[in-house]
Amino acid sequence: MNRMRIDRLASLVFTALLALSAPPALADGTRVAIEAVVAEMQAIANRGDSKAIAALYTTDAQLLPEGSDPIKGTAAIASYFQRGFDAGFGNIRYKTLEVYGHGSTATEVGEYDWGNKEGVSVDHGKYVVVYLKIDGRWKLHRDMFTSSVPPAK
């Protein structure tokens, strides 16, 4: 009987360790929620609505693009995206690779491909986004991305 208790205890400890080692983002549905935000952002970007994109960010968000100072706040973020749409960006794709999260904070690692309105790829690269859950909705708080395209010589 003592052996049975030890086996049961060992089984409980093993199960607890497995639960603790599982990424919280997978355990609580965070990845699915973040992927939904990414799909929404992609759809909004592809219709060229910079104000709707900015609404996906926290009010004190920062966009951290390569080769630029931080772009702070939703008005500046909307302006940044509008300049991109005015320059001809229009076929944007995002791909979530990893999501880590716990509680009201999550981090996404992904890849992007930005194309022109004709569908020709203009830039592709990688990004990291820190999300905050505000009033039950995930919002982009810090958004950093870099191109994988070598600079022109």
ABEGO torsion letter per residue (X at the ends): XAAAAAAAAAAAAAAAAAAAABBAAAAAGAAAAAAAAAAAAAAAAAAGBAAAAAAABBAABBBBBBGBBBBBEAAAAAAAAAAAAAAGBABBBBBBABBBBBEABBBBBBBBBBBBAAGBBABBBBBBBBBBBBGGBBBBABBBBBBABBBBX
